[in-house]
Amino acid sequence: MTGQTPIPEQKAGKPDLQYHTISEEELFSALSSSPAGLTAAQAEKNRAVYGPNDISHIRKRPVILQFLAHFKNLLVIILLFAAVVSVVTGEITDAVIIFVIILASVTLDFFQEYKAENAAELLKKKIITRASVFRDGKAEELPITGLVPGDLVSLAAGDIIPADARLLSSRDLYVNQSSLTGEPFPVAKTAERAAPGERLAEAGNYVFLGTSVVSGMATAMITRTGAGTEFGKVAKTLVERPPETEFERGLRHFSYLMSKIVFSLVIIVFFINAFFKHDVLQSLIFSVALAVGMTPELLPMILSLNLSKGALAMSEKGAIVKHPESIQNFGSMDVLCTDKTGTLTDNQIALVRHLDAEGNDSETVLHYSYINSYFQTGLKSPLDEAILNFRHIDIDDFTKNDEIPFDFVRRRVSIVATGKSGKVIVSKGAPEEILKVCTSVEKDGAVQPLTDEGRAGITNLYHSLSADGFRALAVCYRPLDPGTATFSVADEKEMVLVGLITFIDPPKESARESIRLLAQAGIELKILSGDNELVTKKTCELIGLPVKGILTGTEVDAMDVQTLSRQVEHVTIFSRMTPAQKNRVMQALRHNGHVVGFMGDGINDAPSIREADVGISVENAVDIAKESADIILLKNDLCILHDGVLEGRKTFGNTMKYILMGTSSNFGNMFSVAGASLFLTFLPMLPIQILLNNLMYDVSESTIPTDNVDESYISTPKKWDIDFIKKFIVVFGPISSIFDFITFLILLVVFQAKAPFFQTAWFVESICTQTLVIFVIRTRVVPFYQSRPSRMLFASTIAIVLIACALPFTVIGSLFGLVQLPVAFFAILAALVISYLILVELVKYWFFRKFGASTERQLVPDH
């Protein structure tokens, strides 16, 4: 991005102070804080000292540097060199005109890109990650950019660590530090003071900006913010660049193609002109000017306009685009992977039944479930809310002693509480995991051993409920010794199973229509869920999603890469999946040539969101899911996704219009110039006329992002096809040259044209043909009759044509060496232009019948 630069130094407190090794008293003193956190007044003082907690903000370049960066283009540098040479040789007028045109082109490019970047920044501000902070002795939610050293924050599963911080207390805290260290496994953290001399990166009592809480909870004091953090230090030395996307890869291959063509033809044109005794300097400037005309230098601006327009259109429909470049990949997406809960269902879970081991309603099951959910302080799931909302149960005689939080390995949560009957540990979680720690079962108030037959009965009951679309959790307990003071996962043993609680999450009313729209758009939906396959299959049946096949996470683990790559094409439901298994599935799909999107909102969805070509989350998702996403939906609705996909395809379509139109006509102009140089004793067009021609052409094309895109075009995924572009250039470029040569012949034979007349006439003819052809190339059907351009594109194109025709009759035209043309020429010009457009339309019909179908079927982009 032109608006970013390495981060400057930022005050970060006492740089040599080892916050992880000092005592808490020293910590509070160093940061002017206390065990209760900061006051609002002290926070403002600290902000003045340490600056904002915002790495991206301080990377912003001054506007003047952003503008000057546009002069780094190689062709611009060559043109500036040519202008300097013109000054030295006394061609002051040429030099001034060249410089003015360069300045106008660069300013236009800068202005449009600057507007696009600002639009993207405004959209980003709609999604602000917040943290739970203690200010003035009370907890409040603040944007993480407002945090300062000395702030006391609370952390829970799913939170992004908002800055570097020292832990003051923790409970079963595990942190994923892979974003900073690359270590894939969660790291255990405690509040225990680090030993003197221990490395900060290995300190167990210190957490870092950008990492995330996997499980547990903690309170921590912010010690460093912004550029003073470990992440900020890395950002100062590295220019962050995300992995290359499918669209960027295609753009890179296109750039290679253009550089080869431009370099080859410019060299040829220069030597032909120089050999036939034209002025060498004029030949050099002429060749460089041709290079500018051949190169689609407006492409960055067209892309920026397209992306900002698409991002704004999506924001109006309820989707915030964090990374505008992801819109292009959105349009290419042909497989969408998503979790089930909240996407296909309403995520308004209700408790339905509370059953004992025999399948009968049981108040005991409800009682223990309520105790577990009531005292849980970690990340409460919708299932906990459903239990608490089902019915109020009086548990005032119970007091909480401890908690063993949920994690994705055990898949259960345990509460230790003391009531009238004594101390007890109550666990709730996935039935298969609860059964692993149970040795007894309670039936009719009596505890008896849990036999293999009893396990089978519970398992069958669980499967039966799942097949009917119910979500089930198992509940168990164990009395504890009253003297036990410390508790851990090791205490989850020899438990007494009491039964199952069942929930239902009804399918969304809009899900069936969403699935129909996605299928109609050529996007296959695959469900990657941590839930069991029976519940997921029932949900798919209810919403009308055909199920081709089912794979469990265990089965995925048992497959090698080749086997999995074959199987993923024939599977709709992937159940009981861990984040790592979800990533394997998406990697297999991408290996097969698919562009894959992933939509999720939970902690365990974050790695998959980051792994996908397009990561999608929702506004009420956990922080880490939102931070990982490219696109955030303000409403959890797949219909919004469908609209976003269509915007992506429109963006791609308008980008391709510019590329196909510009490269083919300019390629034809290059051949025309090379041919004309063989028999003309003068340059067919002056360098300054070519530059003016190019600038006017750019202005006419700058409205392409506003153009309408045919419904037939956006009905299927679209990807780069370099081979298709080559064929388009080879077929349509020579058509332009044919009419140029006809023009040359008429000028020399009919009008006996000398240099100024010839140059002026070709200037006008070139503008008319290469701008008006957009009306033919912009659509695969009959222009105007079956597909109409946008008003702005029509107006800009016609305006440029009229200006080009009028320019030879003005004082401005004379500055560019243009002379007045007779009326007879314009009559011939009209016939030539009409004939040219008709021929292009006929060839277009043949071309798309022959080559268009292959691009519709293409899955793997050209490499």
N, C-alpha and C positions, 0 to 999 in steps of 0.2 A: 504494500500500500504506500502511496506517496506521502500519506499523512503520518507516517511513523518513523521514529528514529531511535537509536539507543538511548536508554534511560539515563538522565543525569544523576549526579549524586544527590541523595536526599538525607536530611538529618534523621537519625534513627536512634537517638538516645546515646547512651555511653557505649561506644562500639566495642570496647575491650571488656565490658562487664559480662561475666559468664552467668547469665540468668538461671541456668539449669543447676548450678552448683551452690548458689548462695542460699541463705536461710530465707524464710518467708518474710521476716521482719526487714531484712536488707532489701528484699524485692519490693515491698511496699514503699520503703523510703526512697529507693532509686527512681520509682515511677510516680511518686507523689500520690499514692493510692492507699487503699486500706482493704481489709477482708470484706468490706461491703461494696467495694468498687469506687468509682469516681462520683463526685457531684457534677452537675451540669456545668458549673462555672469552671471547675478544674479541668473538665474535658475540653473546654474551649481553649484554655491555656495550653494544654498538651497538644492540641491540634495546631496551634500557632508555632509550637516548637518542632513537631515531627512531620507536619504536612498531612495531606490526604492519604487514606489507605486505598490507593487506586493506581495500579501499575499502568493500565492502559491509558489513563488520562494523561499522565506525565510523559508518555511517549509521543504525544501529538507534536508534529512539527509546526513551526510558524507558517502562516499562509504564504509568505514570500518565498520560503524555501520549497513549499509544495509547488508553487508556480515555476520556479527555476528548474525544478527536477524534470519538467517536461521538455527542457532543452537538451536533455541527455540523450535524446533519440539520435542515432547515428546519422540518419538522413538529414535531420535538421542541422547537425554539426557540419556536414558536407556542404549544405546549402549556405550556411553562414560563411564558410570558407570561400565559397564561390562569390558571395557578396563582397568579401574583403578583397578578393582578387580583382573584381570589377572596379572597386574604388581605386586600387593601385594603377589599373590600366586606364583610368579616366572615365569609365562608364558609370558615372555617379547616378544617373537616372535609373539604370538597371539595378544597381546596388540597393537604392532606396526602395524600389518596388519589390525586389526579392525579400528584403528585410520586413517590409510591411506585411507581405503575404504570410511570411513565417510567423510573425507576431500575431496576426489574426488567427491563423490556424492553431497555434499553441494556446492562445487565450480561449478560443472556443472549446478546445479539448479540456483545458484546466477548469473552466467554468462549469462544464457539464459534469465532470468527475467530482468537483468540489460539492456541487449540489447533491449528487448521488451519495457521497460519503456522509454529508450532513443528514440526509434523509435516513440513512442506515443508523446513524448515531441516535436520532430521535426515536426510532423504533426500538433500539436496544434499551433506551431509558425506560421503556414501558415494562421491562422485566428487570427487577432489581432484587438481588439476593439479600435477604435480611438475616440478622443474628439476634439471639436473645441476650440482652445486655442489662446489667444492673446499674442504674443511674439514680442517684439520690435515694439509694436504699430500696428501690423497687424495680421489678423486672419490666422491660419494655422491648418491643421489636424495633430495631433500627437497621437502615441500610448498612451493609458492611463497609461502604466507603466512609461512613461517619465514625468508625471505630478509631480509637487512639490508644497508645501505650498506657497501661494502667487500668483499662476497662476490664471488668469482670464479666465473663460470658459463660453461659451454660451450653453444653454440647450433648446431643443425643443422636441415636442411630439415624443416618441419612443426612446429617448436616455436613456442609463444607466447612472446613476450618477457616475462619475469616481472616486470620493473621497469625504470625508466629506467637506462640503462647506457652506459658509455664502452667502445668497442671497443679491445682491446689487440692482437688479431691477427685476421685474417680471410682467407678464401679464397673468391673468387667469390660473395660474400654479396649476396643480393638480399632485400629486406624489403618486405612489403606494409604500407603505412602508412594504408590507406584508412579504417580504423576511427577514426583520429585526424585525418587531413588531408582525407579524401574523395578523394584522388588514386588512381585505379583501377590505375595501372601500378606494378609493383615498382620499388623504388629501390635502386640500387647503393650499398653501404656498404664502407668500408675503414677500417683502423686509423690512417690518416694524420692527424696532429694538425691540428685546425682553426686557421685564421688568427685572430689577435686581432680581436675585433669582429664575427666571423661569427655570424649568428643561429643559435640553437640548433636551430630547426625545419629549417634548411637544412644543418646539420652532417652531413658524410658519415661521421663517426666516432662517431655517437651513435644509440642505438636506444631505443624508447619502449615502456612498458608497454602491453599490449593489441594491439600490432602482431605480425606473424608472419613467420617465415623462409620464403621461397619456395624458395630454393636456396642451396647453399654451406654454409660452416661458419665459426665464429668463437669466440673467447673474449672475454668482456667483464666489466668490473667494475661492480657495482651502485653507483649514485651516489645515487639517490633512490627511496623506496618509498612505498606507500600514497598518502595525500593530497598528498604532496610531489611526486608525478610530474606530468607534463604532463596525463595523463588524469585524475588526481585533482583538478587545478586546474579542469578543465572540469566535473567532477562536483560541485564545490563550488558552482558557479553555476547548474547545470542540474539539474532533476529528470528523471532518465532515464525515458523512457516508450517501450516497444517499439511498433512499428507496430500499428495496430488490426487485430485478428484478425476472422475471419468471425463468431465468436460475440459478440465485443464490439460489433461493428457492429449485430448483431441486438438485443442488449441495449439499446443506445442508442436504437434506433428504438422498442423497447417502452417505454422510459422516457418518450419523447416522447408516445406514445399515452396512457399513464397520466396524465401531467401535464395533458394537455388535458381528459381525462374528469373527473378529480378537481376541477380548477379550476372547470369549468363547472357540475358538479352541486352542489358545495359552495356556490357563490354562489347558485344557485337555491334550495337548501334554506334558507340563511340568510335570504334575503329573504322566502320564504314564511312562515317562522316569525316573523320580525320583523313582517311585515305583519299577521298574524293575532293581534297583540297579546301574543305571548309576551314574556317578559323578554328584552331585547336582549342582555344579558350572557350569559344562559343559552343564547340562540340562537347567539351567537358560539361559546361553548365547545362547544355541541352540534355545530355545523357543523365545527369543527376536529376534534372527536373522530371525527366521521364520516369526515373526510379521512384520519385515521390508519387507520380501519377499512378504507377503500377502497384505500389504498396498500399494495402488497406490500412493506412495510418489512423483512420477514424474508428477502427475496430474497438480500441479501448473505450472510446466515448460511447459508441453504440452499445457496447456491453454494459457500461455503467448506467446509461439511460434505461436500457431494458430491465436491468436488475432492480434499479430503484423504483421503476414503474411497477414491476411485478411485486416487489416487497410492499409498496403502498397499497396495491390492489388487494393483496392477501391480508394486510392489517385491517382493511375495511370489512373483510369477510370473517375476521376472528382468528387470524394466525399471525404471530409476530415472528419475523424472519431475523434471527440473530446474525446469520452469515448470509448476506444476499447472494453470494456466488453459489450457495446450495440450491437456489431456485432452478438453475440449469440442470443439476443432477435430479431434482424433483421431477422434472419433465421426462428424464430418461428412465426413471424407476419403473421396473416391470414386476418386481416382487416386493410386497409389503409384509414384513413380519411384525406381529403384534402380540401383546399379552391379551388374555381374555377379559380379566376383570377391569371394569371401568371403560373398556373400549367397545366390546361387543355387548356388555351388560351395563346396567345403570349404576353399579357400584353403590347401591342403596340397600345394603344387606340387612335382612331381617332374620331374627332367630325364629325358627318354626317349631322344633320339637326338642325335648331333652329326654333321652332314652337310656334305660339301663341296659345291661348286657343281654337281656332277653328281648329288647325292642319295645318295652313298655315305658310310658311316661314316668319320669322319676324326679321328685322334688330334690332329692339328694344331689343328683347330677347338676341341676340348676344352681343349688346352693354353693357347691364347690366352684362351679364356673364363675359365679358372681364374686366370690372371695378373690379368685385369681385375677379377674379383670379389674375389680375395684382398686386393689392395692398396687397394680402394675403402674410403674412411673415411666417406663421406656416409651418407645414409639408405639402408641396404641393403634391397633389395626381396626378396620371397620367391623371385624368380628367382635372385638371387645366392646365397641360402641353398641352393637346390636344386643349383646348380652345385658349391658347396663340399662338399655332403653326398654328391654322386654318387660320387666317388672321390677319394682323396687323391693329389695330384700333387706330385712333388718340384720345387719352384721355389726351393730354397735359394740357388741361384747368382744369383738376381735380387734387386736392391735397388730400392726405389721412389725416383724422383726428384721426381715431381710428380703432380698430379691435376687434371683439369678436370671438376668435378661435373656430375651430371645436372641438366637443367632441362626444363621442359615445352614449350619452344620447339624445342630441338635434338632432344630425346627420345633422348639417348645420353649415355654417360659414358666418359671417356677416362683412361687411366693411362699415365704415362711411367715406364719401368723400364729398368734396365741389367743385362744378363746377359753370358754368355761371348761371345755373338755381337755385342754392342754395345748401344747405346741404341735403344729402340723405343717408339713410341706405339701403344697397343692401345685400340680403341674397340668398344663393344658397345651395341646399341640397336635401335630399330624398323627393320625392313628397308628401308622406303622412305626413311628418313632416312640410314641407312648408305650406301645406294646413291648418294645425292647427293654423297658425298665420296669415292667410290671411282672410280679410273680403271684399276685393274688387278685381276686375279683370279689366285689360286694354284691350279694344277691339277697333281696328281701331283708336287708339290714344285717346280714351275717357275712363274715369274711371267710372265703374258702380259697384253696389253691387254684391257680389259673392253669387248667390243663390244656393240652394240645387241641382237644376238642372244643374247649372254651375259646381259645384263640381263633380257631377256624370259624366259630360261630360269630364272633365279633367282626372278623374280616369279611365274612359273607354279608353281614348286616351293613357294614360300611360300603361294600361294593354295590349292594342293592340300592342304598340311598343315593350313591353317586350316579348310578345308572338312571335314576329318576331326576337328576339335575340338582340334587342337594349337595351342599358343601358340608362336610362333617369334621369335627374335632373330637378327640378323645380327652377324657378328664380322669386324673388319678390323684391319690394322696398317700401319705404315710405319716403316722404319728412319730414325733421326735422326742428325744430325751429333753426334759425341761432345762437341763443344765447346759445344753449345747449352745455355744455363743457364736461360732463362725460357721459359715455355710458356703458350699461350692457345688459345682456340677457333680462332684463325687457323691453328693447326698441324694441325687436322683437315681435311686436304686430300690429294689424290693418294694415297689409301690403297689397300691391297691387300686385296681381299675374300677371306676364306678359307672362308666357308660359313655355315650356320645351325645353331643349337642349338634343340631343340624340347622343349616342356614340356607336361604335361597337368595340368589342375586338375579332378578329377572332381566331378560334380554332387553336392550334398548329398543324402543319403538322404531327408531331410525336405522337400526342395524341392517335390517333386510334391504332397505333402499340403498344404503351405503355400499353394501356388498354388490348389489346389482350395478351401481354406477362404476365401482372400481373394476369389475369384470368387463363392463362395457368399454372401459378405457384401456383394456389390455393389461391390467395389473392383477396378479395372482396373490391372494391372501393366504398367509400361513400363520398358524397360531403356535407361538412358542411360550408355553405356560409352565409355571411351577405347580399348577394344580394337576389333579389326576386325570387320566384320559377319559374316564367315564363321564365325569361332570362336563368336561370340555366338549366331548362328542355330543352330549345332550344339548348343550347350548348351541352348537353348530346346527343341529337338526332344527331347533326352534327358530333360528334366524335364516334358514335356507341356504347355509353354506355347504356345498357338497364336500364330503370327506373322502379324499382319494386313498389315504392311508394314515396310519398312526405309528409313531416311534416314541419310545420312552428315553429318558436321559441315560439310563443304564445301557440300552441297546445302542445309543449313539456312541457311548464310550467304548463299546466293544468293536466298533468299526474302524478300519483304517481309512485314510484320506480318499482313496479311489472308490471304495465301497460306499462311503458316505456321500460322495459327490454324485454317485448314481442314484442312491436312494432318495435324496432330498427332492428330486424332481417328481417323485411319485407319492409324496407325503404331504398332508395338510395339517395334521396335529402333531406337535412335538410336546409331550407332556412330562411332568416331573423333571423339569430342566433346571440345571444350575446355570449361573452366568457364563461359566467357561464352556458348557455344552451349547448354549445359545450361540456363542461366538463361533464355535466349530461349524454349526449349521450355516451361519451366514457366510463364513469363509468358503464353505463348499459351494454355496449358491453363487458367490462372486467368481469362484474358480470356473464355474460353468458358463460365465459370461453375463450373468444377471447384474443389474444395478439394483441394490437392495436398500430398502428403507426399514427402519425399526422404530416402533412406537411403544413407549413405556413410561411409567410414572413412579416406579419404586426404586429402592436402593439397589436391588439386585438387577434392575434393568439398565443401570448407568453404563456398565462396560459394553453392553450390546448397543446402546445408543451411540456410544463413541466409535464402535467398530463399524457401524453401518455406513453406506455411502451417504445416506440422509438420516440423521438422528432427529427424532420427533418426540416431544414431551408435551405436558399440559401445565397450565398455570398453577394448579394446586398440587403438582408433583413435589417430591422431596427435592431439596436444594441440589444435590449431586446430579439428579436426573436432568434438571433444568440447565445446569451448567454444562452438561455434556451434549445437550441438544443443539441442532442447527435451527430448528423451527419449533416454536412453542404455540400450542393451540390455547386460545382463551376459553374454548369450550371443547370438552372431550367428545368429539363427533367426527366420524370418518367422512361425513359429507364435506366438511371443511377441507379435509385432506384431498378429496377428489377435486375440489375447486383449486387447491394449490397446485396439484399436478397439471391441471389445464393451464394455469398461469405459467408454469415452468415450460410447457410445450410451446406456448405463445412466445415466450422470451426466446427460446431456441429457434423457433421459426423465423422471427424477425431478424435475429442475428444471421441466420443462413441466407436470408434475402439479400442482406448487405454484401455478404461474402460472395455469393454466386453472381450477383449483378456486377459488383466492382471488379472482381478478378477476371471475369470473362470479357467485359468491355475493355478493360485496361490491357489485357493480354492481346486483344485484337488491335488496339492502338499501337502497341509495341511492334507488331508485325507490319502495320501500315507505315510506321515511321521508317523501319528498316528497309522496306521495299521502296518507299519514296526517295530515300537517300541514295538509292542506286542510280536514279535517272534525273534527279533535280540538281540544279547548280546552287541552290540555296536551301536553308533549313525549312522544312515543311511547316514548322510553327516555331516562333521565337520562344526561348526559355521562359521569359516572363509571361507569355501567353499560356504556356503549358501550366505554369503555377497558378495563374488566374483561373484557368479552366478547371484545375483540380480543386481550388478553393470553392468555386461555384458549385461544382459537383458534390463536394462534401456538404455544403449547406443544404442542397436538395435532399441528400440522404439522411440528414440529421433528424428528420421526422419519421424515419422508418419505425422506431420503437412505438409510435402511436398507431401503427397500422393494424387493421383487422387481420386475423388469421383464420383461414378456412376451417370449418368444423371437421372436414375429412382429414385435415393435417393433424389436428390435435387428438384424434381418436385413438392413436397408437403411440407407444413410447418412441422417442427420437434420440438418435446418437450420431456422433461424428462418423463420417465415412469419407476418408481422404480420397479413396479411389473414385468415389462418385463425384467429388469436387474436381478431380483431374479430368474426368470424362466431360464434365460440364464445360470446363475451360476450353478443352480441345475442340468440342463441337460448336459452342456458341462464339468463342473468340474469333475464329476465321470468318463467321458471318458478318461480324462488325467490320473486319478488314475488307471483305468483298465490297461493301458499300462505301468504304473509304476510298478504295481504288476506283470505283465508279465515279465518285465525287472528283477525285484527282483528274480522271480522264476528261470529264465534262469541263472542269476549270481550264485545263490546258488546251483542249480542242475547241470548245464552244466559245469560251470567254477569253482565250489567249492570255490567261492570267499571269501577271508578273508576281514577284515575291510578296508584296504587301496584300494584294488582292487574294492570292492563293492562301496565305496564312490566315487572313481574316475569315475567308469562306470555310476553311477546314475547322477553324475554331468554333464557328457557329454550328456547323454540321455535327461536329463531335459532341458539343453540349446537348444538342437536340436529341441525337440518337441514344447516347449513353444515359441520359436522364429519363427520357420517356419510356425506355425499355423496361423500367421498373414495373410499369403497369402490367406487362406481360409476364415477367419473371416472378412477380410476387405471388402468383397463384398457379396451380396446376390445371385449373379449369379456364373457361372463357372469361377474360377480364371484363369488368363492368356488368356483363350480362349475368354471370353466375357468381361473381365475387367482386365486391366493390372496395376500393382503397379507403383509408380514413380521409377525412376532410383535410387534415393538416398535411398529409403526404401529397394529396392531390394539389393543394394550394401551393406548397413549396416547389413542387416539380414544375407546374405550369408557370409560376412566377420566375423561376430561373431560366426557363426557355424564353420567355418574353424579354427578360433582361438581356440575355445573350443576343437576341435578334436586334434589340435596340441599341446595344452598347457601341457598335461601329459608328453610329450617328451622333455620338456624344463626345464631349471634350475628354472625359475620362477614358473612353476607348482609344482616343488618339495617343494618350500617354502610354498605352500598351502596344502601340504600333498597329492598331486596327484602323481600317479605312472603310468608307461607305460602300455598300453593295447595291447593285441594281435590283429592281423589283423582279426581273426575270429569274434571278438566282433564287429568290424566295419561293417562287412557283415550283422551280425544279426541286428545291429543298423539301417542300411539302410532299411532292411525289416520292422522293427518295425515302423520307422518314416513314410514310405510310407503307411503302413496299417493304422496308426493313422490318417494321413491326409485324406485318402479316407473315413474312417469311419466318421470323423468330417464333411466332405463334404456331405455325405449322410444324417447324422442327421441334418445338417444345412438346407438342402432342406425341410425335414419334419418339422423342428421347425418353419421356417418362413412361411410355408403354414398354420400351425396351429395357431401361435401366432402373426405373422407379420402383418396381416390385421388389427388386433385390434389397433395396434400402429399407423397405418396410419389414422384410424378414430378418434383417441383420440383427444378430445378438451381440457378437463380439466386436468392439470398436477396433478400427485399424491401428496397428502398432508398427 
